[in-house]
């Protein structure tokens, strides 16, 4: 993978407990020349501890906005991505706020 900064900078970033790598991978539909899965897998390999969020979307504007909303929370205040559940459920009448 091509990096645009010295290796010692990358290693100091990765060693910091306050560094989080979030990826929002926006791509066109997969094709022979557009190998989306391989690129996405490379992004996932960069976050071995799974501290960051790895999100991908192609042409769905709704999913793009949903993913952007998931990234709004501060990384130290949000759960790991595998522990999240972003589905709204309607409230039952006895749960309504008076």
C-alpha positions as CSV (number, residue, x, y, z in Angstrom):
1,X,0.0,0.0,0.0
2,X,1.3,3.4,-0.9
3,X,1.8,5.7,2.0
4,X,2.3,9.5,1.8
5,X,4.1,10.0,5.1
6,X,7.2,8.4,6.8
7,X,6.8,5.0,8.5
8,X,7.7,6.4,11.9
9,X,4.7,8.7,11.7
10,X,2.4,5.8,11.0
11,X,3.8,3.7,13.8
12,X,3.4,6.6,16.3
13,X,-0.2,7.0,15.2
14,X,-1.0,3.3,15.5
15,X,0.6,3.2,19.0
16,X,-1.6,6.1,20.3
17,X,-4.7,5.0,22.2
18,X,-6.4,8.1,20.8
19,X,-6.0,7.3,17.1
20,X,-9.0,5.8,15.4
21,X,-9.2,4.9,11.7
22,X,-12.7,5.4,10.4
23,X,-13.3,4.6,6.7
24,X,-16.3,5.6,4.7
25,X,-15.6,3.9,1.3
26,X,-17.8,5.4,-1.4
27,X,-17.4,3.5,-4.7
28,X,-19.1,2.7,-8.0
29,X,-20.6,-0.7,-8.7
30,X,-18.0,-3.5,-8.8
31,X,-16.5,-4.4,-12.1
32,X,-13.4,-6.0,-13.5
33,X,-11.4,-2.8,-13.1
34,X,-13.2,-1.7,-9.9
35,X,-12.3,-4.3,-7.3
36,X,-14.3,-2.9,-4.4
37,X,-14.1,-5.9,-2.2
38,X,-10.3,-6.1,-2.3
39,X,-10.0,-2.4,-1.6
40,X,-12.4,-2.6,1.3
41,X,-10.6,-5.7,2.7
42,X,-7.3,-3.6,2.6
43,X,-9.0,-0.9,4.7
44,X,-10.2,-3.5,7.2
45,X,-6.7,-5.0,7.5
46,X,-5.4,-1.6,8.5
47,X,-7.5,-1.6,11.7
48,X,-6.5,-4.9,13.4
49,X,-8.0,-4.0,16.8
50,X,-11.4,-3.1,15.2
51,X,-11.5,0.2,17.0
52,X,-12.6,2.2,14.0
53,X,-15.7,2.0,11.8
54,X,-15.4,0.5,8.3
55,X,-18.4,1.5,6.2
56,X,-19.0,1.2,2.5
57,X,-21.7,2.4,0.1
58,X,-22.1,2.6,-3.6
59,X,-25.1,4.3,-5.0
60,X,-27.6,4.6,-2.1
61,X,-27.9,8.1,-0.8
62,X,-29.9,6.9,2.2
63,X,-27.1,4.5,3.2
64,X,-24.5,7.2,2.7
65,X,-26.3,9.5,5.1
66,X,-26.9,6.7,7.6
67,X,-23.2,5.8,7.6
68,X,-22.2,9.5,8.0
69,X,-24.5,9.7,11.0
70,X,-22.9,6.7,12.5
71,X,-19.5,8.5,12.4
72,X,-20.8,11.6,14.2
73,X,-20.2,10.1,17.7
74,X,-16.7,10.5,19.3
75,X,-14.8,7.2,18.9
76,X,-14.2,7.0,22.7
77,X,-17.9,7.3,23.3
78,X,-19.3,4.8,20.8
79,X,-19.5,1.0,20.9
80,X,-17.4,-1.1,18.6
81,X,-18.9,-1.5,15.2
82,X,-19.7,-5.2,15.7
83,X,-21.8,-4.2,18.8
84,X,-23.9,-1.6,17.1
85,X,-27.6,-1.8,16.1
86,X,-29.0,1.2,14.2
87,X,-32.6,0.3,13.7
88,X,-35.4,2.4,15.1
89,X,-38.4,0.5,16.4
90,X,-41.8,2.1,17.1
91,X,-42.7,2.7,20.7
92,X,-45.6,0.8,22.3
93,X,-48.4,2.9,23.9
94,X,-47.3,2.1,27.5
95,X,-43.8,3.4,26.7
96,X,-44.9,6.8,25.4
97,X,-43.8,9.9,27.3
98,X,-46.6,11.9,28.9
